Amino acid sequence: MYFKAEKFFVLVIFFGNIMENASKLEFTNIKCHATDPAFLNFEYCFIKSVNRSYKYISLKANIYKVPITNASAKLQISRRFWSYMPITIAASIDVCKFMASKKNLANPMLRLFEEITTSYTNTNHKCPYDHDLVIDRLPSQFLSEHFTNILPLPPGDYSFNSIWYSKNIERATICIYSTIS
């Protein structure tokens, strides 16, 4: 009995330290790549540092072939060990079906996707999308709260990778690199 209690205590201390130490997410880089430039192109894609504690991401994808009635995405988080290695199962979603029903919010990746689209994008509606797609001033504090409270990650370097498809053809990739300290 004593041995089990000791193991439990060690686990509580270990996870408590992870939660305590992993308190700040900071953007380090963003890469936006249009794999099909005839379909879309990125007008801008950047990280803006307003001051030492406030950074945000903004991007705008100009869509040339509208309306988009069939969109899907593959989302995955990777952690840097020697290279970036996946630490989550890739979440594949049909964006049009998801935006119409908002189901599967038990998945932390999909909950994060829904919260971002609700607060920081112009894509919070059902298909079709007949306009340019914008992420406007997504702050690092928003993601920091998600990755330290909802999906507790230990300190380290991470990348949030997304691949975007329309009609089952890869159209764009967006990789956001960050550090949790």
Backbone bond lengths (Angstrom), bond angles and torsions (degrees), N, CA, C in turn:
res aa  C-N    CA-C-N  psi(-1)  N-CA   C-N-CA  omega(-1)  CA-C   N-CA-C  phi
1 M - - - 1.444 - - 1.528 110.65 -
2 Y 1.330 116.55 -42.56 1.456 121.06 -179.31 1.528 110.58 -61.59
3 F 1.346 117.00 -40.31 1.457 121.83 -177.98 1.531 111.23 -63.69
4 K 1.335 118.19 -40.58 1.467 122.38 178.71 1.526 110.46 -65.18
5 A 1.309 117.16 -42.36 1.461 120.98 179.06 1.525 110.38 -64.22
6 E 1.326 116.90 -37.96 1.458 121.02 178.68 1.526 110.54 -64.97
7 K 1.344 117.45 -43.87 1.469 120.84 177.49 1.525 110.99 -60.84
8 F 1.332 116.38 -43.13 1.459 120.65 179.50 1.528 110.69 -61.29
9 F 1.322 116.44 -43.18 1.456 121.29 179.76 1.532 110.97 -62.14
10 V 1.325 117.25 -43.07 1.467 121.69 178.92 1.529 110.08 -62.79
11 L 1.349 117.40 -42.76 1.465 120.42 177.99 1.523 111.79 -62.74
12 V 1.317 117.48 -42.27 1.465 120.91 178.47 1.522 110.27 -61.72
13 I 1.322 117.70 -44.56 1.468 121.53 178.72 1.530 110.07 -62.93
14 F 1.339 117.23 -45.03 1.466 121.64 -178.76 1.520 111.36 -60.88
15 F 1.337 117.49 -51.85 1.456 120.06 -178.77 1.521 111.65 -69.91
16 G 1.329 117.36 -31.52 1.453 120.17 174.95 1.515 111.40 -63.15
17 N 1.344 116.98 -40.21 1.463 120.19 177.41 1.513 111.77 -66.72
18 I 1.330 117.42 -38.66 1.469 119.68 177.33 1.517 109.24 -61.13
19 M 1.335 117.42 -47.93 1.461 120.86 -178.62 1.521 111.01 -64.21
20 E 1.308 116.89 -37.17 1.454 120.51 -177.82 1.529 110.65 -72.61
21 N 1.324 117.79 -42.69 1.454 121.25 -176.39 1.520 112.66 -76.13
22 A 1.312 118.03 -35.93 1.456 121.43 -176.70 1.517 109.62 -85.25
23 S 1.313 115.71 72.78 1.451 119.16 -173.18 1.518 114.04 -111.81
24 K 1.322 117.97 -6.48 1.456 118.39 -175.29 1.523 110.41 -141.91
25 L 1.332 115.84 126.40 1.448 122.21 173.87 1.519 107.65 -106.38
26 E 1.325 116.00 133.95 1.463 120.94 -179.73 1.527 108.88 -131.42
27 F 1.333 116.46 130.48 1.456 120.68 177.26 1.522 110.16 -68.46
28 T 1.333 116.80 138.91 1.458 120.06 176.24 1.522 112.16 -117.17
29 N 1.348 118.01 -29.17 1.469 120.32 -179.52 1.519 108.86 -165.24
30 I 1.324 115.34 158.93 1.458 122.00 172.76 1.518 107.71 -141.54
31 K 1.330 115.71 137.63 1.461 120.99 178.12 1.525 107.99 -129.57
32 C 1.308 115.86 122.62 1.457 122.63 177.06 1.518 107.27 -116.78
33 H 1.313 115.86 127.76 1.460 119.87 -177.34 1.521 109.39 -134.01
34 A 1.320 116.52 123.97 1.460 122.05 175.31 1.519 107.46 -88.34
35 T 1.337 116.95 109.57 1.457 120.15 -179.83 1.528 111.43 -78.81
36 D 1.323 117.10 -17.44 1.463 122.43 176.35 1.532 108.24 -128.99
37 P 1.347 117.91 84.87 1.470 120.22 -175.48 1.523 114.18 -64.79
38 A 1.322 118.39 -17.97 1.463 120.04 176.18 1.525 110.83 -74.51
39 F 1.331 116.43 -21.56 1.466 121.03 -179.54 1.524 111.84 -91.84
40 L 1.343 116.70 -45.63 1.464 120.73 179.63 1.512 110.21 -151.86
41 N 1.316 114.73 161.69 1.458 121.85 175.14 1.522 107.78 -146.76
42 F 1.311 116.52 150.80 1.456 120.68 179.48 1.523 109.16 -91.28
43 E 1.325 115.80 119.33 1.464 120.99 176.43 1.525 109.56 -71.53
44 Y 1.319 115.75 -44.08 1.463 120.99 173.35 1.521 109.56 -150.70
45 C 1.320 114.22 156.11 1.465 122.34 -178.90 1.527 105.78 -161.53
46 F 1.349 116.78 102.94 1.459 117.99 -173.11 1.527 111.82 -151.96
47 I 1.335 113.48 164.44 1.464 122.91 169.81 1.519 106.10 -108.99
48 K 1.308 115.92 130.16 1.464 120.81 178.46 1.519 108.44 -112.80
49 S 1.321 115.86 127.33 1.451 121.60 176.92 1.524 108.14 -101.97
50 V 1.321 116.58 107.01 1.463 121.29 -179.00 1.522 109.96 -76.83
51 N 1.321 115.83 -44.65 1.460 121.85 174.10 1.523 107.32 -152.04
52 R 1.308 118.10 -168.99 1.465 120.14 -175.68 1.521 113.17 -65.06
53 S 1.306 117.01 -27.06 1.465 119.18 -174.62 1.526 114.28 -108.80
54 Y 1.331 119.23 -5.53 1.457 120.43 -176.77 1.524 110.81 -127.53
55 K 1.342 114.97 111.59 1.458 122.40 175.06 1.512 107.95 -125.94
56 Y 1.331 115.50 148.70 1.453 118.66 175.72 1.520 110.81 -142.86
57 I 1.333 114.20 162.51 1.465 122.38 178.33 1.521 108.50 -110.37
58 S 1.315 115.82 137.65 1.461 121.68 171.36 1.516 108.29 -135.11
59 L 1.332 115.56 141.71 1.460 119.85 174.04 1.515 109.35 -152.83
60 K 1.333 114.74 154.29 1.459 121.21 177.87 1.522 108.15 -139.02
61 A 1.334 115.43 124.31 1.462 121.59 177.73 1.526 107.80 -107.39
62 N 1.318 115.69 118.09 1.462 120.87 175.95 1.522 108.05 -83.68
63 I 1.330 116.91 121.17 1.460 122.72 -178.71 1.526 108.03 -96.91
64 Y 1.334 116.81 125.81 1.461 121.39 -177.99 1.525 113.49 -96.72
65 K 1.339 116.54 -23.25 1.463 120.02 -179.47 1.528 108.65 -117.93
66 V 1.320 115.28 91.84 1.461 121.27 -179.07 1.518 108.58 -110.49
67 P 1.274 119.72 156.45 1.460 129.33 0.46 1.525 112.14 -84.18
68 I 1.329 115.30 155.19 1.462 121.54 175.07 1.527 106.48 -95.07
69 T 1.310 116.05 115.53 1.472 121.09 -179.38 1.518 112.12 -112.04
70 N 1.328 117.14 -7.64 1.464 121.25 -178.57 1.529 107.19 -139.49
71 A 1.315 116.50 103.39 1.467 120.89 -178.43 1.526 109.97 -131.99
72 S 1.321 115.70 142.71 1.460 120.70 176.11 1.520 108.61 -144.62
73 A 1.324 114.92 164.95 1.461 120.37 -178.18 1.524 109.60 -146.85
74 K 1.318 114.34 154.03 1.461 121.90 174.23 1.528 106.49 -123.31
75 L 1.340 116.53 121.16 1.461 122.53 -174.91 1.521 109.25 -116.46
76 Q 1.334 115.96 137.17 1.455 119.60 179.72 1.525 110.59 -154.36
77 I 1.333 115.27 145.83 1.463 121.70 176.09 1.518 108.19 -108.16
78 S 1.333 115.93 133.33 1.467 121.79 177.50 1.518 108.96 -121.80
79 R 1.335 115.15 150.94 1.462 120.44 176.57 1.518 108.38 -118.28
80 R 1.312 115.09 144.34 1.461 119.95 -179.65 1.514 109.80 -86.42
81 F 1.318 114.56 119.22 1.456 121.63 170.46 1.531 105.18 -110.01
82 W 1.306 119.10 -89.60 1.465 121.34 168.50 1.520 108.15 -94.01
83 S 1.315 115.15 -34.17 1.462 123.01 171.51 1.526 105.67 -138.91
84 Y 1.310 116.78 177.21 1.465 119.07 179.90 1.521 109.49 -76.37
85 M 1.334 115.85 120.74 1.464 122.11 -178.72 1.527 108.37 -120.48
86 P 1.335 117.70 136.93 1.473 120.47 -179.71 1.521 111.80 -61.19
87 I 1.330 115.86 135.59 1.463 120.49 176.72 1.524 110.91 -116.07
88 T 1.335 117.44 -7.56 1.454 121.17 176.41 1.521 108.43 -125.35
89 I 1.308 114.42 158.72 1.460 119.38 173.33 1.516 107.29 -72.87
90 A 1.321 117.00 138.35 1.461 120.67 179.92 1.528 108.86 -63.99
91 A 1.320 116.22 124.60 1.460 121.73 178.01 1.523 107.81 -93.96
92 S 1.319 116.41 112.06 1.465 121.08 177.21 1.520 107.89 -99.25
93 I 1.328 115.35 130.29 1.460 118.84 -179.09 1.516 110.16 -132.57
94 D 1.306 114.57 146.29 1.454 122.06 169.08 1.523 104.80 -88.39
95 V 1.313 116.78 106.51 1.458 122.09 -172.09 1.526 111.08 -60.95
96 C 1.312 117.73 -42.15 1.465 120.35 -178.16 1.524 111.68 -64.07
97 K 1.323 117.50 -44.67 1.466 120.59 178.58 1.523 110.71 -67.27
98 F 1.337 116.67 -40.97 1.460 120.63 -178.69 1.524 110.98 -64.10
99 M 1.326 117.77 -44.58 1.464 120.59 -178.66 1.527 111.30 -68.43
100 A 1.327 117.58 -26.83 1.461 120.53 178.39 1.524 111.89 -75.22
101 S 1.346 117.54 -35.38 1.465 119.26 -173.49 1.524 114.31 -114.18
102 K 1.334 118.15 -25.62 1.478 123.88 -177.57 1.525 111.37 55.88
103 K 1.334 116.44 41.30 1.461 120.96 177.94 1.522 109.34 -91.63
104 N 1.317 115.90 172.06 1.470 124.56 178.83 1.522 112.10 66.31
105 L 1.320 117.89 33.52 1.464 119.67 179.29 1.524 112.43 -78.88
106 A 1.334 117.25 2.57 1.464 119.57 173.21 1.519 110.45 -72.87
107 N 1.324 117.42 -24.33 1.460 122.31 177.04 1.531 108.22 -74.39
108 P 1.342 118.97 121.41 1.469 120.79 -177.43 1.532 113.39 -60.09
109 M 1.341 117.68 -33.35 1.466 120.30 179.34 1.528 110.29 -66.40
110 L 1.329 117.03 -41.91 1.459 120.60 -179.63 1.520 111.60 -72.87
111 R 1.333 116.96 -32.97 1.459 120.00 175.90 1.528 109.95 -64.61
112 L 1.331 116.69 -42.49 1.467 120.49 177.01 1.523 110.17 -62.47
113 F 1.328 117.62 -44.31 1.463 121.85 178.41 1.531 110.26 -58.03
114 E 1.320 117.53 -44.41 1.462 121.56 -179.38 1.524 111.14 -66.05
115 E 1.331 117.82 -41.55 1.464 120.85 -179.95 1.527 111.45 -65.86
116 I 1.321 117.17 -38.38 1.469 120.50 177.97 1.517 110.47 -66.62
117 T 1.340 117.18 -45.96 1.468 118.97 -178.53 1.520 111.87 -65.86
118 T 1.327 117.05 -31.73 1.457 119.81 179.91 1.532 111.40 -70.35
119 S 1.316 117.13 -41.61 1.465 120.50 -170.67 1.521 115.62 -97.72
120 Y 1.335 118.32 -30.37 1.465 118.60 -167.59 1.524 115.25 -126.37
121 T 1.334 118.99 7.04 1.462 119.85 -179.41 1.523 110.87 -131.42
122 N 1.326 114.27 171.24 1.461 120.29 175.11 1.529 110.64 -102.07
123 T 1.326 117.68 21.97 1.468 121.83 -176.27 1.523 112.83 -108.55
124 N 1.315 118.17 17.52 1.459 120.90 -176.70 1.534 110.86 -85.07
125 H 1.324 115.45 59.26 1.460 120.55 175.64 1.522 108.68 -156.21
126 K 1.316 115.86 170.66 1.458 121.69 -179.85 1.522 110.17 -71.33
127 C 1.333 114.96 162.37 1.458 120.18 172.65 1.518 108.53 -68.29
128 P 1.284 119.55 152.48 1.464 129.00 11.99 1.529 112.28 -88.11
129 Y 1.330 114.18 154.21 1.459 121.58 172.81 1.523 106.93 -100.44
130 D 1.323 115.83 115.57 1.461 119.92 -178.67 1.530 110.98 -120.63
131 H 1.302 115.59 33.61 1.468 121.53 -178.67 1.524 109.33 -146.15
132 D 1.333 115.79 168.90 1.461 120.52 174.92 1.531 109.26 -67.39
133 L 1.334 115.71 150.13 1.463 120.76 -177.62 1.525 109.59 -101.85
134 V 1.323 115.90 132.05 1.467 121.52 -173.42 1.518 110.28 -131.24
135 I 1.333 116.31 134.53 1.461 123.00 164.16 1.516 104.83 -110.54
136 D 1.318 116.34 120.14 1.458 120.23 -172.11 1.528 110.62 -116.37
137 R 1.316 115.80 110.48 1.463 123.90 172.44 1.527 113.34 55.63
138 L 1.322 115.94 56.95 1.465 122.08 174.70 1.532 107.53 -78.57
139 P 1.345 118.20 108.67 1.470 119.75 -173.65 1.528 112.87 -80.16
140 S 1.309 115.01 151.36 1.461 120.18 178.24 1.532 110.98 -66.16
141 Q 1.338 118.60 -28.14 1.465 120.87 179.33 1.526 111.04 -63.20
142 F 1.325 117.97 -34.85 1.463 121.90 178.53 1.524 110.28 -63.01
143 L 1.332 116.71 -47.63 1.462 120.37 178.88 1.523 111.42 -71.06
144 S 1.322 117.38 -33.40 1.457 121.05 178.84 1.526 110.13 -60.32
145 E 1.312 116.78 -44.37 1.462 120.44 178.56 1.524 110.69 -62.23
146 H 1.325 117.35 -41.59 1.463 120.72 -178.90 1.529 111.01 -66.61
147 F 1.322 117.72 -45.65 1.456 120.45 -174.22 1.520 114.04 -82.00
148 T 1.308 118.87 -11.75 1.457 119.34 176.53 1.520 112.51 -104.92
149 N 1.336 118.68 -22.75 1.466 121.25 -179.96 1.527 112.72 -104.06
150 I 1.325 117.45 -51.31 1.462 121.69 -174.46 1.524 111.29 -81.46
151 L 1.308 116.77 -46.96 1.460 122.35 -179.23 1.523 107.03 -122.12
152 P 1.348 118.03 81.32 1.464 120.16 -171.94 1.526 112.01 -65.29
153 L 1.313 115.46 115.84 1.457 121.67 178.88 1.519 108.91 -111.91
154 P 1.323 117.67 140.83 1.468 120.03 177.55 1.520 110.99 -71.44
155 P 1.315 118.07 162.55 1.460 120.75 179.07 1.524 111.60 -57.49
156 G 1.334 115.54 144.79 1.458 120.50 178.78 1.516 111.12 157.47
157 D 1.326 115.65 -175.09 1.463 122.70 178.11 1.513 108.98 -98.19
158 Y 1.337 116.09 133.54 1.454 122.09 -175.43 1.521 110.50 -132.28
159 S 1.340 114.50 159.36 1.463 120.12 170.53 1.523 107.81 -134.18
160 F 1.320 114.83 138.62 1.459 122.21 175.07 1.523 105.60 -106.77
161 N 1.331 115.45 109.80 1.465 120.91 -174.46 1.516 109.88 -104.44
162 S 1.323 115.35 136.12 1.460 119.81 175.55 1.525 108.73 -136.94
163 I 1.326 114.22 136.20 1.465 121.66 176.14 1.519 105.99 -118.72
164 W 1.324 117.06 129.04 1.455 122.68 -174.51 1.524 110.17 -111.37
165 Y 1.337 115.00 133.59 1.461 122.45 -177.09 1.520 109.73 -123.23
166 S 1.313 115.42 149.73 1.457 122.22 168.77 1.521 106.33 -137.88
167 K 1.330 115.28 127.46 1.473 121.94 -175.48 1.533 110.66 55.40
168 N 1.341 116.11 39.39 1.471 124.88 178.50 1.522 113.84 60.77
169 I 1.316 117.70 22.78 1.459 122.89 175.01 1.522 107.50 -115.12
170 E 1.336 116.42 129.30 1.461 120.19 179.80 1.522 109.65 -64.69
171 R 1.327 115.37 125.23 1.471 120.43 -177.04 1.528 113.34 -110.40
172 A 1.346 117.44 -34.89 1.464 119.50 -176.81 1.523 110.45 -158.48
173 T 1.332 114.62 157.23 1.461 121.36 171.63 1.525 108.39 -129.24
174 I 1.308 114.87 142.00 1.467 121.26 176.56 1.519 107.19 -131.73
175 C 1.324 116.83 123.85 1.464 122.67 177.63 1.524 108.86 -121.58
176 I 1.317 115.11 123.53 1.467 121.37 178.40 1.521 107.12 -111.43
177 Y 1.324 115.71 121.58 1.466 121.19 -178.92 1.520 108.68 -102.67
178 S 1.331 115.77 140.58 1.462 119.32 -177.53 1.532 109.85 -150.95
179 T 1.303 114.19 167.80 1.460 122.34 176.85 1.521 107.96 -126.57
180 I 1.322 116.15 132.61 1.453 121.31 172.64 1.524 107.02 -106.91
181 S 1.332 115.11 125.05 1.468 119.19 -178.20 1.518 110.43 -126.42
